[in-house]
């Protein structure tokens, strides 16, 4: 049973769109990472002597940011790779 070429074309388009969305998500993650690491918390800049906060909470906040950025980067790269897989699967069936 063969599928029409339109369905393969649709699969390629959907795969391309999913890949593009994943890449856009990666761009957002990298821009957020750049903004997060360009901004130095006051407690770190003052060597832990800033009023009201110590070095520990500042480091914990930075570690939490890094963790969230890593999770976001992982999810967006999975999203982009699934788009590529979908595109390749639709393209491979159409040529066979």
Secondary structure, DSSP 8 states (H G I E B T S, - for coil): ----HHHHHHHHHHHHHHHHHHHHHHHHHHHHHHHHHHS--HHHHTTT-SSS--HHHHHHHHHHHHHHHHHHHHHHHHHHHHHHHHHHHHHHHHH-
